[in-house]
Amino acid sequence: MASETQVLVDDKSSVRILTLNRPKQLNALNSNMITLLMQLFLEYEEDPNVKIVILKGQGRAFCVGGDPLPVFRDIVIQGLGKSWRVGADFFSEQYKLDHFMATYSKVQISILNGIVMGGGAGISVHGRFRIATEKTVFAMPETELGLFPDVGASYFLSRLPGFFGEYVGLTGARLDGAEMLACGLATHFVPSSRLNALEADLCKVGSSDPVTFASAILNAYTKHPKLKQHSAYYRQVLDVIDRCFSRRTMEEIISALEKEATEKPNEWISATIRALKKASPASLKISLRSIREGRFQGVGQCLIQIITTTCLTMQGCRAVVIDKDRNPKWEPRSLEEMKDNMVERYFERVDEEDGWEDLKLSPRKNLPALIIAKL
């Protein structure tokens, strides 16, 4: 099967090493890969001999997210009448996998030695340990695609310090490994030259508590790199982020940034304003509300809401994802035209008469304890 070559499996005593193997596609997840990962994680959870599951990517990316191109093409071909139906199956299976990983009872260690975007964050950030390196580049670029951060991002972005999650989710800002470690998206930082040795030591897990064992090994390898000179995680920049991205509306956020730019102009503020003005106005307002609501929701609630919103927003991203002309014509064209009642529509239940079904997540044991321990 193609999926078996797209996810390589290596059995090492009590450790299973899974490698995403679509390097030319930057390990984008297709339906077959999502199905196989779910089968493997379920099998390992039920196998008492498996103590640790390591997930990594082949090539220069860990995973750039889901591969929804077939979904988007079908939407264009079939028209917009019931476009949610085309994407519902793909995204519901992806979100079920994210939830399973978020509530996983075994130790999952994700090695993020490269690009991590969108759905790549969904299959890693929800896990217990996330290893960044000097090659790591993290982003949630959905607002510039006419979408919004999904895969449970409203859960983990809303739990970053201050309003850093709003900044990351709304602007699509790129973070390096040091920034991921500093803000909590990564739990450890290990130089890429040490990864082979790290894996070898992790494979020595015995009958001892695997969480304690993995923590001790990872702590022995981890480094604490300094932030780059113009990092968004420096205290001075964080203060600006908190002042501006704590505002109630998108219009107020941009206005606050523009005021800061007038008083203390610098390239970071200018780039941030450009990113927001380039993004889809609808995506920005939907994303802001999603992250704000995520602060008061569990990971399951976030994913159930996300499936509805995702399927209703997919049709807006053709110019970037399908045509790739990088010249999207957003509708509405401005934040002012995207009224509150229009945003509300994306958070309402879909009419069940159209055949819509809410995302059904499998019941999980000890859910609160596991979630608190990981995030």
ROTITI-13318 format. One line per 3 residues: for each residue z negated, y, x of N, C-alpha, C, CB. Coordinates in steps of 0.05 Angstrom, whole numbers. Glycine has a CB too. Layout:
ROTITI-13318
Z,Y,X,Z,Y,X,Z,Y,X,Z,Y,X  ...
END
This chain:
ROTITI-13318
0,-24,17,0,0,0,0,25,17,-25,0,-19  13,46,8,14,71,23,-13,83,27,32,91,9  -30,81,6,-57,93,9,-73,81,31,-72,91,-18
-68,55,37,-84,41,58,-76,52,86,-79,11,56  -52,61,89,-44,73,115,-52,103,115,-14,70,120  -57,115,92,-64,143,90,-94,147,93,-54,156,64
-109,126,89,-138,126,95,-144,101,112,-155,126,68  -149,106,138,-154,83,156,-183,76,155,-145,91,185  -189,50,156,-217,40,154,-224,25,179,-220,22,129
-246,32,191,-256,19,215,-284,10,210,-254,38,240  -289,-17,211,-315,-28,207,-329,-31,234,-314,-56,193  -352,-17,236,-368,-18,261,-397,-27,254,-368,9,276
-401,-53,253,-428,-63,246,-437,-51,219,-448,-56,268  -458,-34,219,-468,-23,194,-456,5,188,-498,-20,196  -435,12,202,-422,38,198,-393,34,190,-423,55,224
-384,50,171,-355,50,163,-343,77,170,-352,44,132  -322,77,185,-308,102,194,-282,104,178,-303,102,225  -280,124,162,-256,129,146,-241,153,157,-263,134,116
-215,149,163,-199,170,175,-176,177,156,-188,162,202  -175,202,147,-153,212,131,-128,213,149,-159,240,117  -106,201,140,-84,197,159,-57,206,148,-82,167,166
-57,232,141,-31,245,134,-29,271,151,-30,253,103  -28,267,177,-30,291,195,-7,311,191,-29,282,224  17,302,184,39,321,179,34,338,155,66,306,176
18,328,136,11,343,112,-17,354,114,13,325,87  -27,355,138,-54,365,144,-75,350,127,-56,395,139  -70,325,123,-88,306,109,-94,315,80,-114,304,124
-74,328,67,-78,335,39,-81,310,23,-53,352,29  -99,311,4,-106,288,-13,-86,284,-36,-134,291,-24  -74,261,-37,-58,254,-60,-74,235,-79,-31,242,-52
-63,228,-101,-77,212,-121,-85,185,-110,-60,208,-146  -68,172,-94,-74,146,-83,-98,148,-63,-50,135,-68  -98,169,-47,-121,172,-28,-147,176,-43,-115,195,-9
-146,193,-64,-171,198,-79,-181,172,-92,-165,219,-101  -163,157,-103,-171,131,-115,-183,112,-95,-147,118,-129  -170,110,-71,-180,92,-51,-207,101,-40,-160,89,-28
-210,127,-35,-236,137,-25,-258,131,-45,-234,168,-20  -253,134,-71,-273,128,-91,-280,98,-91,-263,136,-119  -260,81,-88,-265,52,-87,-282,45,-63,-239,37,-86
-275,57,-40,-290,51,-15,-318,61,-16,-275,63,9  -323,86,-25,-350,96,-26,-367,81,-45,-349,126,-34  -356,72,-68,-370,56,-87,-377,29,-75,-354,52,-113
-358,17,-61,-363,-9,-48,-385,-7,-27,-337,-20,-36  -384,14,-11,-404,17,10,-432,23,-1,-395,39,29  -433,37,-23,-459,43,-35,-473,18,-45,-456,63,-58
-457,-1,-54,-468,-26,-65,-472,-47,-44,-449,-37,-87  -462,-43,-20,-464,-62,2,-489,-55,19,-439,-62,20  -510,-72,19,-534,-66,34,-530,-66,64,-556,-86,27
-509,-78,73,-504,-78,102,-492,-52,113,-484,-101,109  -482,-35,95,-471,-9,103,-493,12,103,-447,-1,85  -497,25,125,-519,45,128,-507,74,129,-536,40,153
-484,77,142,-472,103,147,-442,102,142,-478,113,176  -432,123,129,-403,126,125,-395,152,139,-396,127,94  -376,150,158,-365,173,173,-337,179,162,-364,167,204
-333,204,155,-307,213,145,-295,234,163,-309,224,115  -270,230,172,-257,249,190,-227,250,184,-263,241,219  -213,267,198,-184,270,194,-169,266,220,-178,297,183
-144,256,216,-126,252,239,-111,277,244,-107,228,233  -108,285,270,-93,309,276,-109,334,276,-70,312,257  -96,357,271,-109,383,273,-124,392,248,-89,403,281
-125,375,228,-139,383,204,-158,360,196,-120,389,181  -181,368,185,-198,348,170,-184,343,144,-227,359,166  -180,364,128,-166,361,102,-162,389,91,-182,343,82
-137,395,83,-132,422,72,-134,423,42,-104,431,80  -144,401,30,-148,401,1,-132,380,-13,-143,428,-10  -131,383,-40,-114,365,-55,-85,372,-51,-121,367,-85
-67,353,-58,-39,357,-56,-27,359,-84,-25,334,-39  -29,382,-97,-22,384,-125,8,392,-129,-39,404,-138  24,392,-108,52,400,-112,66,384,-134,67,396,-86
63,357,-135,76,343,-157,66,352,-184,71,313,-154  40,359,-186,29,369,-211,42,396,-219,-1,373,-209  44,414,-200,55,441,-205,85,438,-213,52,459,-181
100,421,-199,128,417,-205,132,406,-233,141,399,-184  114,388,-241,116,377,-268,111,399,-289,96,354,-271  92,417,-283,86,439,-301,111,456,-305,63,456,-291
125,462,-283,149,479,-285,170,464,-301,159,486,-257  173,438,-296,194,423,-309,188,420,-339,197,395,-296  163,414,-345,155,408,-373,150,433,-389,131,390,-373
147,456,-376,141,480,-391,111,484,-392,153,480,-419  102,506,-404,74,514,-404,59,505,-429,72,543,-400  72,492,-447,59,486,-473,33,472,-470,77,471,-490
33,449,-457,9,433,-453,5,427,-423,9,407,-470  8,448,-407,8,444,-378,-18,433,-368,14,470,-364  -40,437,-383,-66,426,-374,-65,396,-372,-88,435,-392
-50,383,-390,-49,354,-391,-37,343,-365,-32,345,-415  -18,357,-353,-5,347,-329,-24,345,-306,19,365,-321  -42,365,-303,-60,366,-281,-87,353,-286,-64,393,-273
-93,348,-311,-120,339,-318,-128,313,-304,-123,335,-348  -110,294,-303,-117,268,-290,-121,271,-260,-94,248,-295  -104,286,-247,-106,290,-218,-133,303,-211,-83,307,-207
-139,325,-225,-163,340,-218,-188,327,-227,-161,368,-229  -187,313,-249,-212,299,-258,-220,277,-239,-208,287,-286  -200,262,-228,-207,242,-208,-217,254,-183,-182,224,-202
-206,276,-175,-215,290,-151,-244,300,-154,-197,314,-144  -250,311,-178,-277,322,-183,-298,299,-186,-277,340,-207  -289,277,-197,-307,254,-198,-315,244,-170,-294,231,-214
-296,244,-152,-302,237,-124,-321,257,-112,-276,236,-108  -317,283,-116,-335,303,-106,-363,298,-116,-325,331,-114  -366,293,-142,-392,288,-154,-405,263,-142,-390,286,-184
-389,242,-138,-400,217,-127,-411,222,-99,-378,195,-126  -396,238,-83,-406,244,-56,-430,262,-57,-384,258,-40  -432,280,-76,-455,298,-78,-480,283,-85,-450,320,-99
-477,260,-98,-500,244,-107,-502,217,-93,-498,240,-138  -488,216,-70,-487,190,-55,-513,182,-43,-465,192,-33  -520,157,-46,-546,148,-36,-545,139,-7,-555,124,-53
-521,134,4,-519,127,32,-514,152,48,-496,106,36  -516,150,75,-512,173,93,-482,177,96,-526,168,120  -472,200,88,-445,208,93,-445,230,115,-431,219,67
-429,225,136,-426,245,157,-396,253,159,-436,233,185  -391,278,154,-363,288,155,-359,303,181,-357,306,130  -339,295,196,-333,308,222,-310,327,217,-326,286,244
-315,353,218,-296,374,210,-283,386,235,-310,396,193  -268,369,249,-256,377,275,-228,388,270,-256,353,294  -226,410,255,-200,422,249,-202,438,224,-179,400,247
-179,440,209,-178,457,185,-191,443,162,-148,463,179  -208,459,148,-221,449,123,-217,470,102,-252,444,128  -202,462,81,-196,481,60,-198,468,32,-169,494,64
-205,483,12,-204,474,-15,-217,447,-19,-176,473,-24  -200,427,-28,-211,401,-34,-222,387,-9,-189,384,-45  -215,396,15,-227,385,39,-257,392,40,-213,396,64
-263,416,29,-292,423,27,-306,406,7,-295,453,20  -291,399,-15,-304,383,-36,-312,356,-26,-284,380,-58  -297,343,-8,-304,317,1,-322,317,26,-279,301,7
-331,341,34,-348,342,58,-374,358,53,-332,355,81  -371,382,42,-395,400,39,-415,387,21,-386,427,28  -407,371,1,-426,358,-17,-440,334,-3,-411,348,-42
-431,326,20,-443,303,34,-468,312,49,-423,291,53  -483,292,60,-509,298,72,-506,313,99,-524,273,77  -488,305,116,-484,317,142,-456,327,146,-492,298,165
-452,352,156,-426,364,160,-425,374,189,-420,386,140  -408,362,205,-407,368,234,-383,387,240,-404,343,251  -389,411,248,-369,430,256,-365,428,287,-376,459,248
-341,437,296,-335,439,324,-322,466,331,-316,415,333  -315,469,356,-301,494,363,-273,496,351,-300,497,394  -263,474,340,-236,473,328,-237,477,298,-223,447,335
-260,479,286,-263,481,257,-253,508,247,-291,476,249  -238,507,225,-230,531,210,-234,524,181,-200,540,216  -252,539,168,-259,534,140,-249,557,123,-290,530,137
-239,551,99,-231,572,80,-229,561,52,-204,586,89  -233,579,33,-227,573,5,-206,594,-4,-253,574,-14  -180,588,0,-159,608,-3,-148,611,-31,-137,603,16
-162,600,-51,-149,597,-77,-141,623,-91,-167,582,-95  -156,644,-87,-150,669,-102,-122,680,-94,-171,689,-98  -114,675,-70,-87,685,-62,-65,666,-71,-86,688,-31
-73,644,-83,-53,625,-95,-52,626,-125,-61,596,-86  -68,644,-137,-69,646,-166,-87,626,-178,-41,642,-177  -104,613,-162,-124,594,-171,-152,605,-167,-121,566,-157
-171,588,-164,-199,597,-158,-213,574,-144,-214,606,-184  -234,580,-128,-248,559,-114,-259,538,-133,-271,570,-97  -250,513,-130,-259,492,-149,-275,471,-133,-234,478,-163
-272,446,-138,-285,423,-124,-315,427,-121,-273,419,-97  -328,441,-141,-356,446,-139,-364,469,-122,-370,421,-128  -344,486,-115,-349,509,-98,-368,529,-111,-323,523,-90
-367,531,-138,-385,550,-151,-414,541,-146,-379,551,-181  -418,516,-140,-445,506,-134,-453,513,-105,-446,475,-138  -435,505,-86,-444,509,-58,-440,538,-48,-430,490,-40
-420,552,-58,-417,580,-49,-440,597,-60,-390,591,-59  -449,592,-84,-470,608,-96,-497,604,-83,-472,602,-126  -499,583,-67,-524,577,-53,-524,585,-24,-530,547,-56
-503,599,-15,-503,610,12,-521,635,12,-474,617,21  -530,643,36,-549,665,37,-537,691,25,-557,671,66  -554,706,11,-545,731,-1,-521,728,-18,-540,751,21
-501,745,-14,-476,744,-29,-453,736,-11,-471,771,-43  -459,721,10,-438,712,28,-419,693,14,-451,698,52  -429,678,-6,-411,660,-21,-390,674,-37,-428,642,-39
-398,697,-49,-378,713,-63,-357,723,-44,-392,737,-77  -365,732,-20,-346,742,0,-327,720,8,-362,752,25  -337,696,14,-319,674,23,-301,666,0,-336,651,32
-311,663,-24,-295,653,-46,-275,672,-56,-313,645,-68  -281,698,-56,-263,718,-67,-241,727,-47,-278,743,-76  -248,728,-22,-229,738,-2,-213,716,12,-243,754,19
-222,691,10,-209,670,25,-213,672,55,-179,670,19  -235,685,63,-240,690,91,-242,664,107,-266,706,95  -231,664,131,-232,641,149,-258,642,165,-208,641,169
-273,620,165,-297,618,181,-293,597,203,-321,609,163  -304,603,227,-303,583,248,-328,565,247,-300,597,276  -329,547,266,-351,527,266,-379,540,269,-348,507,288
-380,561,286,-406,574,290,-415,588,265,-404,595,313  -396,600,250,-403,613,225,-411,593,203,-380,630,215  -397,570,203,-405,549,184,-433,540,188,-385,526,186
-440,537,214,-467,528,220,-488,550,213,-470,522,250  -481,575,218,-500,597,213,-506,600,183,-489,622,224  -485,597,167,-489,601,138,-498,577,123,-464,612,126
-496,553,135,-506,529,123,-484,510,112,-524,536,101  -459,518,114,-438,501,105,-436,476,123,-411,515,104  -442,480,148,-444,457,167,-474,453,173,-428,462,193
-481,428,178,-509,422,185,-513,420,215,-518,396,172  -490,414,230,-492,412,259,-466,422,272,-497,382,267  -468,429,297,-444,436,313,-444,419,338,-445,467,320
-422,404,341,-419,387,364,-392,393,378,-421,356,356  -391,398,404,-366,402,417,-347,378,413,-370,408,447  -321,384,409,-302,362,403,-301,342,425,-275,374,398
-306,350,450,-306,331,472,-328,310,471,-308,347,499  -348,315,454,-371,297,451,-369,279,426,-396,313,451  -348,282,411,-347,268,385,-346,237,389,-323,277,369
-330,228,408,-328,199,412,-355,187,419,-308,193,434  -370,200,437,-396,191,445,-415,192,421,-407,208,468  -413,213,405,-430,215,381,-425,192,362,-424,242,366
-400,186,356,-393,163,339,-404,137,350,-363,161,335  -402,133,376,-412,108,388,-442,105,384,-405,107,418  -456,127,387,-485,126,384,-493,122,354,-498,151,395
-478,134,336,-484,131,308,-479,102,299,-466,150,291  -461,88,312,-455,61,305,-477,41,314,-429,52,318  -497,52,328,-520,35,337,-542,34,316,-530,45,363
-537,45,293,-558,45,272,-567,17,266,-548,59,247  -593,13,265,-604,-13,259,-617,-14,232,-624,-21,281  -641,-27,231,-655,-31,206,-672,-7,199,-671,-56,207
-674,13,218,-691,36,213,-679,53,191,-695,52,239  -694,73,181,-684,91,161,-659,105,171,-706,112,153  -636,101,158,-611,113,168,-610,143,168,-588,102,153
-624,156,149,-625,185,149,-639,196,173,-638,196,123  -663,184,179,-678,192,203,-663,187,228,-705,178,203  -650,163,229,-635,155,253,-611,175,257,-624,127,250
-596,180,236,-573,198,239,-582,226,247,-557,198,213  -603,235,235,-613,262,241,-621,265,270,-638,269,223  -634,244,281,-642,245,309,-618,245,328,-660,221,315
-598,228,322,-574,228,338,-560,254,337,-556,205,330  -556,265,313,-541,290,310,-556,313,323,-537,296,280  -582,313,320,-597,335,333,-595,334,363,-627,333,325
-593,310,374,-590,307,403,-564,318,413,-594,278,412  -543,317,397,-516,325,405,-510,354,398,-496,307,392  -525,365,378,-517,391,367,-522,414,387,-532,396,342
-504,434,385,-507,459,401,-510,482,381,-482,463,419  -517,505,392,-521,529,375,-504,551,387,-551,537,373  -478,551,381,-459,570,393,-465,599,383,-430,562,388
-458,618,400,-461,646,392,-438,654,374,-462,664,417  -443,672,355,-422,682,338,-403,700,354,-435,698,314  -378,700,346,-359,717,359,-365,746,353,-330,710,350
-354,764,370,-362,792,369,-358,805,341,-345,807,389  -337,798,328,-331,811,302,-336,792,279,-302,821,302  -354,774,282,-361,755,261,-371,769,236,-381,734,271
-363,758,213,-373,768,187,-402,761,182,-356,758,164  -413,743,200,-441,735,196,-461,750,213,-443,705,202  -452,771,227,-470,788,240,-486,804,220,-456,808,260
-511,811,227,-529,824,208,-517,849,196,-555,830,222  -504,866,212,-493,891,202,-472,886,181,-482,907,226  -455,866,186,-434,859,166,-446,847,141,-412,841,179
-465,829,145,-479,817,122,-491,837,104,-500,797,132  -502,858,116,-514,880,100,-493,893,82,-527,901,118  -469,897,93,-447,909,78,-438,889,56,-423,916,96
-436,864,63,-428,843,43,-448,843,20,-427,816,57  -474,843,26,-494,842,5,-493,868,-12,-522,839,17  -489,891,0,-487,916,-15,-463,916,-34,-486,940,4
-441,906,-24,-416,908,-40,-412,884,-59,-393,910,-21  -415,860,-48,-409,837,-65,-431,829,-85,-403,813,-47  -453,844,-84,-473,840,-104,-467,856,-130,-501,849,-93
-447,873,-129,-440,889,-153,-431,871,-176,-417,909,-146  -433,882,-200,-430,865,-224,-401,857,-229,-440,880,-248  -382,875,-224,-354,870,-230,-337,871,-205,-344,889,-251
-312,861,-207,-293,862,-185,-286,891,-179,-268,846,-191  -282,907,-200,-276,935,-196,-298,949,-180,-271,949,-222  -323,943,-186,-345,955,-172,-347,945,-143,-371,950,-187
-341,920,-139,-341,909,-112,-321,924,-94,-335,879,-112  -296,926,-104,-275,939,-88,-282,969,-84,-248,937,-101  -292,982,-105,-300,1010,-102,-322,1014,-81,-310,1021,-129
-341,995,-80,-363,997,-60,-352,993,-32,-384,976,-66  -333,974,-29,-320,970,-3,-304,994,6,-302,945,-4  -290,1007,-13,-275,1030,-6,-293,1054,3,-257,1039,-29
-316,1055,-10,-335,1076,-2,-346,1071,26,-359,1077,-22  -352,1045,32,-360,1038,59,-338,1044,79,-368,1008,60  -313,1039,72,-291,1044,90,-288,1074,96,-265,1033,78
-294,1090,77,-292,1119,80,-314,1129,99,-294,1134,54  -338,1118,95,-361,1128,111,-362,1116,139,-387,1120,96  -355,1090,141,-356,1076,167,-331,1058,169,-382,1060,171
-308,1069,174,-283,1053,175,-284,1033,198,-259,1071,177  -275,1009,192,-271,988,213,-251,967,202,-298,975,220  -241,951,220,-219,933,213,-229,911,194,-208,919,238
-254,903,196,-264,882,178,-263,891,149,-293,874,186  -273,916,144,-273,926,116,-244,929,106,-288,953,115  -227,940,123,-199,944,115,-185,917,109,-183,957,138
-190,897,125,-179,870,120,-190,858,94,-184,851,144  -215,862,89,-228,852,65,-216,865,40,-258,856,66  -212,891,41,-200,905,18,-171,895,14,-201,936,23
-156,892,36,-128,883,33,-127,855,21,-115,882,61  -145,837,29,-145,810,18,-151,810,-11,-166,793,33  -170,827,-20,-176,828,-49,-153,840,-65,-202,844,-53
-140,860,-54,-118,873,-69,-93,855,-69,-112,900,-57  -91,837,-50,-68,819,-50,-71,795,-69,-64,808,-21  -96,788,-75,-102,765,-91,-96,769,-120,-132,757,-88
-95,747,-135,-90,748,-164,-113,762,-178,-86,720,-175  -109,783,-193,-131,796,-208,-145,777,-226,-120,819,-224  -130,760,-240,-143,741,-258,-161,721,-242,-122,725,-274
-150,711,-219,-165,693,-203,-191,705,-193,-148,683,-179  -190,730,-185,-214,744,-175,-236,745,-196,-207,772,-165  -228,753,-220,-248,756,-241,-259,729,-250,-237,771,-265
-242,709,-251,-251,682,-259,-269,671,-237,-227,663,-263  -261,675,-211,-277,665,-189,-305,677,-188,-263,669,-163  -306,704,-192,-331,718,-191,-350,707,-213,-328,748,-195
-340,704,-237,-357,694,-258,-366,665,-252,-342,695,-285  -347,649,-242,-353,621,-236,-376,618,-215,-329,607,-226  -375,634,-194,-395,633,-173,-422,643,-184,-387,650,-149
-421,665,-200,-446,676,-211,-459,656,-230,-440,702,-226  -443,642,-247,-455,622,-264,-464,598,-249,-434,614,-286  -451,592,-226,-458,569,-210,-486,570,-199,-439,565,-188
-497,594,-196,-525,596,-186,-545,584,-205,-532,626,-182  -538,581,-230,-557,570,-250,-548,543,-261,-560,591,-273  -529,530,-247,-519,505,-256,-523,483,-235,-489,507,-264
-525,458,-244,-525,436,-225,-497,430,-217,-538,411,-238  -493,413,-197,-466,407,-187,-449,394,-209,-468,389,-162  -461,377,-225,-446,364,-247,-437,385,-267,-463,344,-261
-454,403,-275,-446,425,-294,-423,441,-282,-470,443,-300  -425,448,-257,-403,463,-244,-377,449,-245,-410,469,-215  -377,423,-240,-352,408,-240,-341,405,-268,-356,380,-227
-358,401,-288,-348,399,-315,-335,425,-325,-372,391,-334  -347,447,-318,-335,473,-324,-309,477,-309,-354,496,-319  -308,469,-284,-285,474,-267,-260,460,-277,-291,464,-239
-262,436,-288,-238,422,-296,-223,437,-318,-245,393,-306  -239,449,-336,-226,465,-357,-212,489,-346,-247,474,-378  -227,504,-329,-216,529,-318,-192,523,-300,-237,544,-302
-193,502,-284,-171,495,-266,-146,489,-281,-179,471,-248  -148,473,-301,-123,465,-316,-111,489,-331,-130,443,-336  -127,509,-337,-116,532,-351,-104,553,-332,-138,545,-368
-111,551,-306,-102,570,-287,-79,560,-269,-124,579,-269  -73,534,-270,-53,523,-252,-25,536,-254,-49,493,-257  -18,545,-278,9,554,-281,15,581,-267,15,557,-311
-6,594,-256,-2,620,-244,6,620,-215,-25,636,-247  8,596,-202,10,596,-173,37,587,-163,-11,577,-162  58,588,-180,84,578,-172,95,593,-148,103,581,-195
93,619,-148,107,635,-127,96,628,-99,103,665,-132  71,620,-97,59,615,-70,61,585,-63,30,624,-69  55,568,-83,52,540,-77,79,525,-79,32,527,-95
95,532,-99,121,518,-103,144,532,-89,126,515,-133  148,558,-97,171,572,-85,166,581,-57,178,596,-102  140,585,-50,132,592,-23,146,618,-14,138,570,-3
151,637,-33,163,662,-24,142,683,-18,181,672,-46  116,675,-21,94,693,-15,96,719,-29,92,697,16  110,720,-52,113,745,-66,107,740,-96,142,756,-63
82,732,-101,75,726,-129,75,751,-146,47,713,-130  83,747,-171,82,769,-191,59,762,-210,110,773,-206  36,773,-204,12,765,-219,13,776,-248,-13,775,-205
3,761,-266,0,770,-294,-28,762,-303,22,756,-312  -45,782,-310,-40,811,-309,-36,821,-280,-64,826,-322  -25,845,-278,-18,856,-252,-42,870,-239,5,875,-255
-62,877,-254,-85,893,-242,-111,883,-254,-81,923,-247  -133,889,-239,-159,882,-249,-165,895,-276,-180,890,-228  -156,920,-279,-162,935,-304,-149,921,-328,-152,964,-301
-126,909,-323,-111,896,-345,-124,869,-352,-82,892,-338  -140,857,-334,-153,831,-339,-179,837,-353,-158,815,-312  -179,838,-379,-202,845,-395,-222,823,-397,-193,853,-424
-247,830,-404,-269,810,-405,-262,787,-424,-295,824,-413  -250,794,-447,-244,773,-467,-222,754,-456,-234,785,-493  -205,763,-438,-186,746,-425,-199,727,-405,-164,762,-411
-219,737,-391,-235,720,-373,-250,699,-389,-254,736,-356  -261,707,-411,-277,689,-428,-262,665,-436,-287,704,-453  -236,668,-441,-219,646,-451,-220,622,-431,-190,655,-455
-222,628,-405,-222,606,-385,-249,591,-384,-215,618,-358  -269,601,-398,-295,588,-397,-302,576,-424,-316,607,-388  -284,577,-443,-288,565,-470,-279,536,-470,-274,581,-492
-289,521,-488,-281,493,-491,-252,493,-501,-299,478,-510  -236,474,-490,-209,471,-500,-209,457,-527,-192,454,-479  -191,464,-544,-190,453,-571,-185,423,-569,-168,466,-588
-203,407,-579,-201,378,-577,-178,367,-593,-227,364,-586  -168,383,-612,-145,373,-628,-120,371,-610,-139,393,-651  -120,384,-587,-98,381,-569,-100,357,-551,-95,407,-552
-121,341,-555,-124,317,-539,-141,321,-515,-98,307,-531  -154,344,-512,-170,350,-489,-196,334,-489,-177,380,-488  -204,324,-466,-230,311,-463,-245,324,-439,-227,280,-458
-271,330,-442,-286,340,-420,-288,320,-398,-314,349,-430  -293,330,-373,-297,312,-350,-322,295,-355,-300,328,-324  -318,269,-353,-341,250,-357,-350,239,-330,-333,227,-376
-373,247,-321,-384,239,-296,-403,215,-300,-399,262,-282  -401,196,-281,-418,172,-283,-447,179,-279,-409,150,-263  -465,167,-294,-494,172,-290,-502,163,-262,-511,157,-311
-519,179,-249,-527,173,-221,-557,172,-220,-516,194,-202  -568,154,-204,-597,151,-201,-608,172,-182,-604,123,-192  -632,181,-187,-646,199,-169,-630,224,-162,-653,185,-143
-615,234,-182,-598,257,-177,-611,282,-166,-584,264,-203  -633,292,-178,-645,317,-167,-654,314,-139,-668,325,-185  -667,293,-131,-677,289,-104,-654,289,-84,-693,264,-102
-633,275,-90,-610,274,-72,-597,300,-68,-590,253,-81  -593,315,-90,-580,341,-88,-596,360,-71,-574,352,-116  -622,362,-77,-640,380,-62,-640,373,-32,-669,379,-73
-639,348,-26,-641,339,2,-616,348,17,-644,309,4  -592,348,4,-568,354,18,-561,383,19,-545,339,5  -567,398,-2,-558,426,-3,-582,444,-8,-537,431,-25
END
